[in-house]
Amino acid sequence: MLDNAPHILVVDDDTRLLSLLRKYLMDNKYRVSTAGTADMARSKMSGFDFDLIVLDRMMPGEDGLEMAKTVRTGSDFNRDIPILMLTAMGESSDRIDGLEGGVDDYLTKPFEPRELLLRIDAILRRAKIEKIEELSFGDFTFNTEKGELLRSGAIINLTSGESLLLKSLASTPGVPISRDNLSLTSGNQGRAVDVQITRLRRKIEEDPKLPRYLQTVRGEGYVLWVD
């Protein structure tokens, strides 16, 4: 396992689930720490830097929603840690409560481990996008914060779908991203990703049929190559 792999804190009072999630995430090349209560989680957060918290909603004592709110209103660097909430409460009002409490995403139990992994990947990619302000490739400059694409200083008009897709690809330039992950991060569902890729190529490639910047990687997805 790489020392620079994202470090995830999983918080749940179900010890069996904690063990299963720890093994699954570690098998997928993440570093993982676990905690059974909000207090234990805060203790871990005071000693380690985490890239993401996977947080159970229903816990004894302080529940996950209360913890998420206190993390977001804190005064230290932990207030910006992305949070993925797990819960058996699947009503829309419960999801809204979680999102209003500062949760970045919401996954209802029981869930498929693969979906959890995809959602974690998507959250971490969005976090990376926020850290990269500007990318250049050829005559183009893309401002990830504004979602604005310029060519030699002139604005290239993008649809919202195209802008979100380019933001997703810009989160890891030079690294292929699968269609499933692009669907989660850009809001373009399924084959709509392919349609948006085709449209983007028409706007940034000299020859869209022989793309230089926005390429297909067979069996892996799409990749944005930058200078």
DRENDO-1510 file (C-alpha; in Angstrom, 1 decimal, always signed):
<recs>
REC; n; res; u; v; w
REC; 1; MET; +0.0; +0.0; +0.0 .
REC; 2; LEU; +1.3; +3.5; -0.9 .
REC; 3; ASP; +2.1; +5.8; +1.9 .
REC; 4; ASN; +0.4; +8.6; +0.0 .
REC; 5; ALA; -2.8; +6.7; -0.5 .
REC; 6; PRO; -5.9; +8.6; +0.7 .
REC; 7; HIS; -6.6; +8.0; +4.4 .
REC; 8; ILE; -10.2; +7.2; +5.3 .
REC; 9; LEU; -11.8; +7.2; +8.8 .
REC; 10; VAL; -14.7; +4.8; +9.1 .
REC; 11; VAL; -17.0; +5.5; +12.1 .
REC; 12; ASP; -19.7; +2.9; +13.0 .
REC; 13; ASP; -20.7; +1.1; +16.2 .
REC; 14; ASP; -21.2; -2.1; +14.3 .
REC; 15; THR; -17.8; -3.9; +14.8 .
REC; 16; ARG; -18.5; -6.5; +12.2 .
REC; 17; LEU; -19.2; -3.8; +9.5 .
REC; 18; LEU; -16.2; -1.9; +10.6 .
REC; 19; SER; -14.0; -4.9; +10.1 .
REC; 20; LEU; -15.5; -5.7; +6.7 .
REC; 21; LEU; -15.2; -2.1; +5.4 .
REC; 22; ARG; -11.6; -1.8; +6.7 .
REC; 23; LYS; -10.6; -4.9; +4.8 .
REC; 24; TYR; -12.5; -4.0; +1.6 .
REC; 25; LEU; -11.1; -0.4; +1.5 .
REC; 26; MET; -7.6; -1.6; +2.2 .
REC; 27; ASP; -7.9; -4.2; -0.5 .
REC; 28; ASN; -8.7; -1.3; -2.8 .
REC; 29; LYS; -5.5; +0.6; -1.8 .
REC; 30; TYR; -6.8; +3.0; +0.8 .
REC; 31; ARG; -5.3; +3.6; +4.2 .
REC; 32; VAL; -8.1; +3.0; +6.8 .
REC; 33; SER; -8.6; +3.9; +10.5 .
REC; 34; THR; -11.8; +2.9; +12.4 .
REC; 35; ALA; -13.8; +4.2; +15.4 .
REC; 36; GLY; -16.9; +3.0; +17.1 .
REC; 37; THR; -18.1; +6.3; +18.5 .
REC; 38; ALA; -18.0; +10.0; +17.8 .
REC; 39; ASP; -15.6; +10.5; +20.7 .
REC; 40; MET; -13.2; +7.8; +19.4 .
REC; 41; ALA; -13.4; +9.4; +16.0 .
REC; 42; ARG; -12.4; +12.8; +17.3 .
REC; 43; SER; -9.5; +11.3; +19.2 .
REC; 44; LYS; -8.3; +9.7; +15.9 .
REC; 45; MET; -8.8; +13.1; +14.1 .
REC; 46; SER; -6.7; +14.9; +16.6 .
REC; 47; GLY; -3.7; +12.6; +15.8 .
REC; 48; PHE; -4.1; +11.9; +12.1 .
REC; 49; ASP; -4.9; +13.7; +8.9 .
REC; 50; PHE; -7.8; +12.1; +7.0 .
REC; 51; ASP; -9.0; +12.6; +3.4 .
REC; 52; LEU; -12.5; +11.4; +4.0 .
REC; 53; ILE; -14.9; +10.3; +6.8 .
REC; 54; VAL; -17.3; +7.4; +6.3 .
REC; 55; LEU; -19.8; +8.1; +9.1 .
REC; 56; ASP; -22.8; +6.0; +10.4 .
REC; 57; ARG; -25.9; +8.0; +11.1 .
REC; 58; MET; -27.3; +5.9; +14.0 .
REC; 59; MET; -24.8; +5.5; +16.9 .
REC; 60; PRO; -25.2; +5.5; +20.6 .
REC; 61; GLY; -24.6; +8.8; +22.3 .
REC; 62; GLU; -23.7; +11.4; +19.8 .
REC; 63; ASP; -25.1; +10.2; +16.4 .
REC; 64; GLY; -23.5; +10.7; +13.0 .
REC; 65; LEU; -25.6; +13.7; +12.1 .
REC; 66; GLU; -24.6; +15.6; +15.3 .
REC; 67; MET; -21.0; +14.7; +14.7 .
REC; 68; ALA; -21.1; +16.0; +11.1 .
REC; 69; LYS; -22.5; +19.3; +12.3 .
REC; 70; THR; -19.9; +19.8; +14.9 .
REC; 71; VAL; -17.1; +18.9; +12.4 .
REC; 72; ARG; -18.4; +21.5; +10.0 .
REC; 73; THR; -18.7; +24.2; +12.6 .
REC; 74; GLY; -15.3; +23.5; +14.2 .
REC; 75; SER; -12.5; +26.0; +14.0 .
REC; 76; ASP; -9.7; +23.7; +12.8 .
REC; 77; PHE; -8.7; +22.2; +9.5 .
REC; 78; ASN; -11.0; +19.2; +10.1 .
REC; 79; ARG; -14.0; +21.3; +9.2 .
REC; 80; ASP; -13.4; +20.7; +5.5 .
REC; 81; ILE; -13.0; +16.9; +5.6 .
REC; 82; PRO; -15.4; +15.3; +3.1 .
REC; 83; ILE; -18.1; +13.2; +4.8 .
REC; 84; LEU; -20.0; +10.2; +3.4 .
REC; 85; MET; -22.9; +9.2; +5.6 .
REC; 86; LEU; -24.1; +5.6; +5.9 .
REC; 87; THR; -27.6; +5.1; +7.2 .
REC; 88; ALA; -30.6; +2.7; +7.3 .
REC; 89; MET; -32.8; +5.8; +7.2 .
REC; 90; GLY; -33.8; +6.1; +3.6 .
REC; 91; GLU; -36.5; +8.8; +3.6 .
REC; 92; SER; -35.8; +11.9; +1.5 .
REC; 93; SER; -36.2; +14.0; +4.6 .
REC; 94; ASP; -33.4; +12.1; +6.3 .
REC; 95; ARG; -31.1; +12.7; +3.3 .
REC; 96; ILE; -32.0; +16.4; +3.3 .
REC; 97; ASP; -31.1; +16.6; +7.0 .
REC; 98; GLY; -27.8; +15.0; +6.3 .
REC; 99; LEU; -26.9; +17.3; +3.4 .
REC; 100; GLU; -28.0; +20.3; +5.4 .
REC; 101; GLY; -25.8; +19.1; +8.3 .
REC; 102; GLY; -22.7; +19.3; +6.0 .
REC; 103; VAL; -22.6; +15.7; +4.6 .
REC; 104; ASP; -21.2; +15.5; +1.1 .
REC; 105; ASP; -23.0; +12.3; +0.1 .
REC; 106; TYR; -25.4; +9.8; +1.5 .
REC; 107; LEU; -25.6; +6.0; +1.1 .
REC; 108; THR; -28.5; +3.9; +2.4 .
REC; 109; LYS; -27.9; +0.6; +4.1 .
REC; 110; PRO; -27.8; -2.1; +2.9 .
REC; 111; PHE; -25.5; -1.1; +0.1 .
REC; 112; GLU; -23.2; -2.7; -2.5 .
REC; 113; PRO; -19.5; -2.4; -1.6 .
REC; 114; ARG; -18.8; -1.4; -5.2 .
REC; 115; GLU; -21.2; +1.5; -4.9 .
REC; 116; LEU; -19.5; +2.7; -1.7 .
REC; 117; LEU; -16.2; +2.6; -3.5 .
REC; 118; LEU; -17.5; +4.6; -6.5 .
REC; 119; ARG; -19.0; +7.2; -4.2 .
REC; 120; ILE; -15.7; +7.5; -2.2 .
REC; 121; ASP; -13.8; +7.9; -5.4 .
REC; 122; ALA; -16.2; +10.5; -6.6 .
REC; 123; ILE; -16.0; +12.6; -3.4 .
REC; 124; LEU; -12.2; +12.4; -3.4 .
REC; 125; ARG; -12.1; +13.5; -7.0 .
REC; 126; ARG; -14.3; +16.5; -6.3 .
REC; 127; ALA; -12.0; +17.4; -3.4 .
REC; 128; LYS; -9.0; +17.3; -5.8 .
REC; 129; ILE; -10.8; +19.6; -8.3 .
REC; 130; GLU; -11.2; +22.3; -5.6 .
REC; 131; LYS; -7.4; +22.2; -5.1 .
REC; 132; ILE; -6.6; +22.6; -8.8 .
REC; 133; GLU; -7.5; +26.1; -9.9 .
REC; 134; GLU; -6.2; +26.2; -13.5 .
REC; 135; LEU; -5.0; +23.8; -16.1 .
REC; 136; SER; -3.4; +24.4; -19.5 .
REC; 137; PHE; -3.3; +22.3; -22.6 .
REC; 138; GLY; -2.3; +23.6; -26.0 .
REC; 139; ASP; -4.0; +27.0; -26.5 .
REC; 140; PHE; -6.6; +26.2; -23.8 .
REC; 141; THR; -6.8; +27.2; -20.2 .
REC; 142; PHE; -9.5; +25.7; -17.9 .
REC; 143; ASN; -10.4; +27.4; -14.7 .
REC; 144; THR; -11.8; +24.6; -12.5 .
REC; 145; GLU; -13.4; +26.9; -9.9 .
REC; 146; LYS; -15.4; +28.8; -12.5 .
REC; 147; GLY; -15.8; +26.0; -15.0 .
REC; 148; GLU; -14.5; +28.4; -17.6 .
REC; 149; LEU; -12.6; +27.3; -20.7 .
REC; 150; LEU; -10.5; +29.9; -22.6 .
REC; 151; ARG; -8.7; +29.5; -25.9 .
REC; 152; SER; -6.0; +32.2; -26.3 .
REC; 153; GLY; -7.9; +34.3; -23.9 .
REC; 154; ALA; -11.3; +33.9; -25.7 .
REC; 155; ILE; -14.1; +32.2; -23.8 .
REC; 156; ILE; -15.3; +28.8; -25.3 .
REC; 157; ASN; -19.0; +28.3; -24.5 .
REC; 158; LEU; -19.6; +25.1; -22.5 .
REC; 159; THR; -22.9; +23.6; -21.4 .
REC; 160; SER; -23.2; +22.8; -17.7 .
REC; 161; GLY; -22.8; +19.1; -18.5 .
REC; 162; GLU; -19.6; +19.7; -20.5 .
REC; 163; SER; -18.2; +21.9; -17.8 .
REC; 164; LEU; -18.8; +19.4; -15.0 .
REC; 165; LEU; -17.3; +16.6; -17.2 .
REC; 166; LEU; -14.2; +18.6; -17.9 .
REC; 167; LYS; -13.9; +19.4; -14.2 .
REC; 168; SER; -14.1; +15.7; -13.4 .
REC; 169; LEU; -11.4; +14.9; -15.9 .
REC; 170; ALA; -9.3; +17.8; -14.7 .
REC; 171; SER; -9.2; +16.4; -11.2 .
REC; 172; THR; -6.7; +13.8; -12.2 .
REC; 173; PRO; -5.0; +14.9; -15.4 .
REC; 174; GLY; -3.1; +12.1; -17.1 .
REC; 175; VAL; -5.1; +9.4; -15.2 .
REC; 176; PRO; -8.0; +7.6; -16.8 .
REC; 177; ILE; -11.4; +7.9; -15.2 .
REC; 178; SER; -14.1; +5.3; -15.8 .
REC; 179; ARG; -17.5; +6.1; -17.2 .
REC; 180; ASP; -19.1; +5.1; -13.9 .
REC; 181; ASN; -17.0; +7.5; -11.9 .
REC; 182; LEU; -17.6; +10.3; -14.5 .
REC; 183; SER; -21.3; +9.7; -14.2 .
REC; 184; LEU; -21.1; +10.2; -10.4 .
REC; 185; THR; -18.9; +13.3; -10.5 .
REC; 186; SER; -20.4; +15.1; -13.5 .
REC; 187; GLY; -24.1; +14.2; -13.3 .
REC; 188; ASN; -24.0; +12.8; -16.9 .
REC; 189; GLN; -25.6; +9.4; -16.6 .
REC; 190; GLY; -24.4; +6.3; -18.5 .
REC; 191; ARG; -24.0; +6.8; -22.2 .
REC; 192; ALA; -24.6; +10.6; -21.8 .
REC; 193; VAL; -20.9; +10.7; -20.8 .
REC; 194; ASP; -19.9; +9.5; -24.2 .
REC; 195; VAL; -22.2; +12.1; -25.9 .
REC; 196; GLN; -20.6; +14.9; -23.8 .
REC; 197; ILE; -17.1; +13.6; -24.6 .
REC; 198; THR; -17.9; +13.8; -28.3 .
REC; 199; ARG; -19.1; +17.4; -27.9 .
REC; 200; LEU; -16.1; +18.5; -25.9 .
REC; 201; ARG; -13.8; +17.0; -28.5 .
REC; 202; ARG; -15.4; +19.1; -31.2 .
REC; 203; LYS; -14.6; +22.2; -29.1 .
REC; 204; ILE; -11.0; +21.4; -28.1 .
REC; 205; GLU; -9.6; +19.1; -30.6 .
REC; 206; GLU; -8.1; +20.0; -34.0 .
REC; 207; ASP; -9.3; +16.6; -35.3 .
REC; 208; PRO; -12.0; +15.1; -33.0 .
REC; 209; LYS; -11.5; +11.7; -34.5 .
REC; 210; LEU; -7.8; +11.8; -33.6 .
REC; 211; PRO; -8.0; +13.5; -30.2 .
REC; 212; ARG; -4.8; +14.8; -28.6 .
REC; 213; TYR; -6.0; +16.0; -25.2 .
REC; 214; LEU; -9.3; +14.1; -24.5 .
REC; 215; GLN; -8.5; +10.5; -25.2 .
REC; 216; THR; -10.2; +7.1; -24.7 .
REC; 217; VAL; -8.3; +4.5; -22.8 .
REC; 218; ARG; -9.7; +1.1; -23.8 .
REC; 219; GLY; -11.1; -0.8; -20.8 .
REC; 220; GLU; -10.4; +2.1; -18.4 .
REC; 221; GLY; -12.4; +5.2; -19.5 .
REC; 222; TYR; -11.3; +8.7; -20.5 .
REC; 223; VAL; -8.3; +10.8; -19.8 .
REC; 224; LEU; -7.4; +14.5; -20.1 .
REC; 225; TRP; -3.8; +15.1; -21.2 .
REC; 226; VAL; -2.4; +18.5; -20.2 .
REC; 227; ASP; +0.9; +20.3; -20.9 .
</recs>
